[in-house]
């Protein structure tokens, strides 16, 4: 029960890494509130919690400021002021090369992957500043450190933006006791793989990271004492090159 006093908000909690993170925190005693666009997936996540606390959920569009504000107003009433925020909402598209990328998809990826994280951070910072304590974890990507063809133009740009956002907030808010960590997963077996231009085989999925692997890294970062800060953490499949 490492997190029995924690109040955790997870964006993108309906599937993938966000779901695994929410379940992991709940199983360790935290009060957890999640959001995502599809309420049916959020409900599925809530049924997976086996800890002393239920996972509470509400549908929200992380790219829309009014929707984000409404969600966090609800979350404060439901679990109290968040002590931990995990930004896990993220998308990609199949037609992702510069030659194929539609301007509307560029806007969508930047809005969800980067602006959504900004809006969520903005919502939790005032209370964290007041208490001089708090942890913010951004689920970025190795594409946010090293752009490659696999991620595509808009995804790479949005994850670089998320990286810069987290680094900047960490620098500004460290004197308020707020710790910000950017986590950079390599390939993970999540629903986003369905948007790959080339289908991913079951054999490959079995060899890459699972959502619970990344969740374990998130919980580790958040379990450290307030004097300890992990600015960034790369986690990748053993088979994936990182050079």
Beta strands, then each sheet from edge to edge (+ up, - down):
strand 1: 7-11
strand 2: 31-36
strand 3: 55-59
strand 4: 84-87
strand 5: 134-139
strand 6: 178-185
strand 7: 232-235
sheet 1: 3+ 2+ 1+ 4+ 5+ 6+ 7+
end
